[in-house]
């Protein structure tokens, strides 16, 4: 097969379409450098041809009676039509069709077969070579690859390739993820047409189409089961395993095509985020059609749900307890949309998370190009992999959902970094209990090399290794359970706009927002302190929203263009290290006060010393918390206004008794909902202060040394001041005391 040629265009004709933001990789990219590497490092042959580059395109009504006679221009594959990097930047409507065209050369094909791969085309695609359709039926999936054998349609020399695509976006029942026709908030720009690499390779008529991997780390055995196409009569297959230095460490031959090859590795290196060790494989399948040589790789690792020493279900990786701490990673780019601009861009994102002290990411509502997963395997980061959701009637699309769920699991099965499947997110596309639980139960049985998250957020019907809370800004957790893991699948979402690096001026959105880096980082630090305590109380993993800003969402740790690291990765790592340390401890609740208690209060500035225990508050009124106004009742469903507060300030006091020695308290926290800027005193000593507001009842850490100094056995006085500059007003709080379980 000869090198590819372009029949109609030169690279010099390309320029990016306008975009609000560009990454440095997008700014530097040219058609010559657009995705030049082999698309599938886990299934690589030497004889392949890259078809990325400039293609002809046209857009017609979906009911056009024939293919276009002229082309409108050039599109850079593999970037979607709406993206800046495609060079088109056009929004495709559901009543339109996209036509792609180019030529390619073939020579010396001999008896081999020619496979044409489309790793991602959204949504319905038909492929024609030299005027002959090579798809047996239209391929309907915008999230999974298409492979067609075009051998019988090609000829020596130049060949004509035509691709027809229809993308309804969110008007039908296809898996769309976050794509919508009218983006805003947490939903983004549509991504139509070819959006992942296009390439060709030659294979014998009997060849390896994939493989599945499992491992027994205690015995040092890797199990590799080959998937094949063609006539296996008289065929033989062998696998040679090499270490990182190229040294042969194991080998095996197929004895039964229905069973895996057992590969005994002496003193195996186990794959983990701290040691992302990969073994290379040379696979040879010999048949009457010739020999198929394929290179692949695997990692030896074990993921399981297991009780820790305190009887709490946790994540265990390679027989060691691990707290999984990561981000919601959506994989969107301002210039490429769902398509990363380059290999270097993907490396940058993954390395940022590693530098920031994360050991995991939740790949949210997207299936990435295979090279992305290879980089996760190589660099060492755990993945929770979402199944992309879709619009439409959940029962009408249930069959399509289950088919694509299985295809995703099969496609990504060899990837060692994927340790959790997430079939449902927040009820999006989720069926009623019977069908949803059937999907989860099937997956738990089908792939025992990974764990399965029950619906991530919202509606949970009791099935799945993990019960997953979403809590914004949070954090929070479900109580520990005897047979499931308690995890926090989404929290945070702190908004911070960076001028000059936003998608749309004055349209930034976050769950809670600040105007300065200092205020935002203070809020993030408080979240991590609370997360550390939850980790000590049985929480097994957390997912912060999110890695980067995405379009009008400004709640990323980096800006959308990846040019600004908002808090500094090194500062984040220090905070995240404390969370890991918290996960090594075990705290149990020693005493807790309820919210909505009776307080003495005043709206008038009190005399000096109002916070001290001997202050005379007999002239103050009595009322039940929460204290708040009509605005907060309207804006926040968590607000329980029992006493009206509609002035600029409030001062409250309450007596309580402590029946234990304060020195036996190993940790302390506040359950508090405030708006805004409360200052707290215990027996006249300031124990906490907060700026601005939070979004609902949340747990805030208190310095335990300061608490021990202020708390007395017997009678105590808690005094609080709060302000209201504008909008909603609210204050309610309660103390919680913990002791460490030794």
Secondary structure by P-SEA (a helix, b strand, c coil): cccccccccccccccccccccccccccccccccccccccccccccccccccccccccccccccccccccccccccccccccccccccccccccccbbbbbbbcccccccccbbbbbbccccccbbbbbcccccccccccccccbbbbbbccccccccbbbbbbbbbbccccccccccccccccccccccccccccbbbbcccccccccccbbbbbccccbbbbbbbbbccccccbbbbbbbbccccccccccccccccbbbbbbbccccccccccbbbbbbbbbbbccccbbbbbbccccbbbbbbbccccbbbbbccccccbbbbccccccccccccccccaaaaaaaaaaaaaacccccccccccccaaaaaaaaaabbbbbccccccccccccaaaaaaaaaaaaaaaaccccccccccccccccccccaaaaaaaaaaaaaaccccccccccccccccccccbbbbbccccccccccccbbbbbccccbbbbbbccccccccccccccccccaaaaaaaaaaaaaaaaaaaaacccccccccccccccccccccccccccccccaaaaaaaaaaaaaaaacccccccccccbbbbbbbcccccccccccccccccbbbbccccccaaaaaccccccccccccccbbbbbbbbbbccccccccbbbbbcccccbbbbbcccccccccccccccbbbbbcaaaaaaacccccbbbbbbbbbbcccccccccbbbbbbbcc
